[in-house]
Amino acid sequence: MNRIFGTNKARPKPSLTDAIASTDSRMGGIEVKIKKLDNELATYKAQLAKLRDGPGKTAVQQRALRTLKQKRMYEGQMNQLQQQTFNMEQASMTTENLKNTMATVDAMRIANKEMKKQYKGIDIDKIESIHYDMEDLIEQANEIQESLGRSYYVADEVDEADLEAELDALGLDDELVGENETPSYLQDSTALPDFVDAAPVEEETAKEPTAEVAR
């Protein structure tokens, strides 16, 4: 049935890429023809160089002129096709650039919508409040560390004048002590005095009995 009545489907229109490919193919065929004509002209040129003036040389000249005209015609077509190809390539590049531009614009539009959605869930005041809370927590942590590092056996405030007086007193004691003697605050309280030469004699526990009573 389709062979008799045909189909209603329209053929897709060729794109710029298809048109450029078709034009390049035509240009390739014309180049082959031009090269063939160049070879013929070279042959005619060689024949004319050998022939003398006369009907034979004239006939060769006529064939050479016809070949040269064909070459000029093909070269004109080649120039036109080259210009058409250039124009189509420019249009294709412009179209691609526009597509890329539209894709970039669409991507930016989508990104803009996403950013707006994200920023709607952000509250600057809440962020500032969190920042202040963090500062308070850090300050409390520092206070805790200072409290834990406090000394319980040393007074917080010491009179420097009292310390200096105590140091001066220690210095005076050292001046009174000889070179080989030990300062009083370093001596053992249980040690014996230096002037004792021998250990003390223990007292007699019981007195001897007196003379026997006369019988």
C-alpha positions in Angstrom: 0.0 0.0 0.0 2.8 2.4 0.8 4.3 1.8 -2.6 1.0 2.8 -4.3 -0.2 5.7 -2.2 3.0 6.7 -0.5 3.4 7.8 3.1 2.5 11.0 4.9 5.8 11.1 6.7 7.9 14.0 5.5 11.6 13.5 5.1 13.7 15.3 7.7 15.4 18.4 6.4 19.1 18.3 6.0 21.1 20.0 8.7 24.0 22.3 8.2 26.4 19.5 8.8 24.8 17.4 6.1 24.9 20.3 3.7 28.5 21.0 4.4 29.4 17.3 3.9 27.4 17.3 0.6 29.2 20.4 -0.6 32.6 19.0 0.3 31.8 15.9 -1.7 30.9 18.0 -4.8 34.1 20.0 -4.4 36.1 16.7 -4.3 34.5 15.7 -7.6 35.3 19.0 -9.3 38.9 18.9 -8.1 39.3 15.5 -9.9 37.9 17.0 -13.1 40.2 20.0 -12.8 43.3 17.8 -12.4 42.2 15.8 -15.5 41.8 19.0 -17.5 45.3 20.1 -16.3 46.8 16.9 -17.7 45.0 17.4 -21.0 46.3 21.0 -21.2 49.8 19.8 -20.5 49.5 17.3 -23.4 48.2 20.0 -25.8 51.0 22.3 -24.7 53.6 19.7 -25.5 52.0 19.0 -29.0 51.9 22.7 -29.8 55.5 23.0 -29.1 56.4 20.3 -31.7 53.9 21.3 -34.4 54.5 23.9 -37.1 51.9 26.4 -38.1 49.2 24.9 -40.0 45.8 23.2 -39.8 47.0 20.5 -37.4 48.4 23.0 -35.0 45.2 25.1 -35.3 43.1 22.1 -34.4 45.2 21.4 -31.3 44.9 25.0 -30.3 41.1 24.8 -30.5 40.9 21.7 -28.4 43.3 23.3 -25.8 41.0 26.4 -25.7 37.9 24.3 -25.1 39.7 22.4 -22.3 40.8 25.7 -20.8 37.2 27.0 -20.8 36.0 23.9 -19.0 38.8 24.3 -16.5 37.8 27.9 -15.8 34.1 26.9 -15.5 35.0 24.2 -12.9 37.3 26.6 -11.0 34.4 29.1 -10.8 32.1 26.4 -9.4 34.9 25.4 -7.0 35.1 29.0 -5.7 31.3 29.2 -5.3 31.2 25.9 -3.4 34.1 27.0 -1.2 32.3 30.3 -0.4 29.1 28.3 0.4 31.0 26.0 2.6 32.6 28.9 4.4 29.2 30.5 5.0 27.6 27.3 6.2 30.5 26.7 8.6 30.1 30.2 10.0 26.4 29.6 10.5 27.1 26.2 12.1 29.6 27.8 14.5 27.2 30.6 15.3 24.5 28.0 16.0 26.7 26.0 18.2 27.8 29.1 20.1 24.2 30.0 20.7 23.4 26.5 21.9 26.3 26.7 24.3 25.2 30.1 25.5 21.6 28.9 26.1 22.9 25.9 27.9 25.1 28.1 30.1 22.1 30.4 30.8 19.9 27.5 31.7 22.5 26.1 34.0 22.9 29.5 35.7 19.2 29.8 36.0 18.9 26.4 37.7 21.9 27.2 40.0 20.2 30.5 40.9 17.0 28.7 41.9 18.9 26.2 44.0 20.9 28.9 45.7 17.7 30.8 46.6 16.3 27.6 48.1 19.4 27.0 50.1 19.5 30.6 51.4 15.9 30.5 52.4 16.8 27.9 55.1 19.6 30.1 56.5 18.8 32.6 59.3 21.6 35.1 59.8 20.3 35.9 63.3 20.5 32.2 64.3 24.1 32.1 63.0 25.0 35.1 65.1 23.3 33.5 68.1 25.3 30.3 67.6 28.5 32.4 67.3 27.8 34.2 70.6 27.0 30.9 72.3 30.3 29.4 71.1 32.1 32.4 72.6 30.3 31.9 75.9 31.2 28.2 75.9 34.8 28.9 75.2 35.0 31.5 77.9 33.4 29.0 80.4 35.9 26.3 79.4 38.8 28.7 80.0 37.4 29.5 83.5 37.1 25.8 84.2 40.7 25.3 83.2 41.9 28.1 85.4 39.9 26.7 88.3 41.3 23.3 87.9 44.8 24.7 87.7 44.5 26.6 91.0 46.9 25.7 93.9 45.4 24.8 97.2 48.6 25.0 99.4 50.1 28.3 98.4 48.5 31.6 99.3 47.1 33.5 96.4 48.8 36.7 97.6 52.3 36.7 99.2 53.9 39.8 100.7 57.1 40.3 98.8 58.5 42.4 101.7 58.1 39.4 104.1 59.9 37.1 101.6 62.8 39.6 101.2 63.1 39.9 105.0 63.2 36.1 105.4 65.9 35.8 102.7 68.0 38.5 104.5 67.7 36.6 107.8 68.9 33.4 106.1 71.9 35.3 104.7 72.9 36.5 108.2 72.8 33.0 109.6 75.1 31.8 106.9 77.6 34.5 107.7 77.9 33.3 111.3 78.5 29.7 110.2 82.0 28.6 109.5 83.2 27.1 106.2 83.0 23.5 107.4 80.0 24.0 109.6 76.4 23.2 108.8 73.8 25.9 109.2 71.4 25.6 112.1 68.3 25.1 109.9 70.1 22.1 108.3 71.4 20.4 111.4 69.7 17.3 112.9 67.8 18.2 116.0 68.6 14.7 117.4 72.4 14.9 116.9 74.8 15.2 119.9 76.5 18.5 120.6 80.1 18.9 119.4 81.6 19.5 122.9 80.7 16.0 124.2 83.8 13.8 123.9 82.3 10.5 125.3 79.0 9.0 125.8 77.4 9.8 129.2 77.8 7.2 132.0 74.6 5.6 133.0 73.7 6.1 136.7 74.0 3.1 139.0 70.7 1.4 139.2 71.3 0.4 142.9 73.7 1.5 145.6 76.1 -1.0 147.0 75.2 -2.3 150.6 76.9 -0.7 153.5 79.0 -2.7 156.0 77.5 -5.7 157.4 75.7 -5.2 160.6 77.7 -6.4 163.6 76.5 -9.6 164.8 
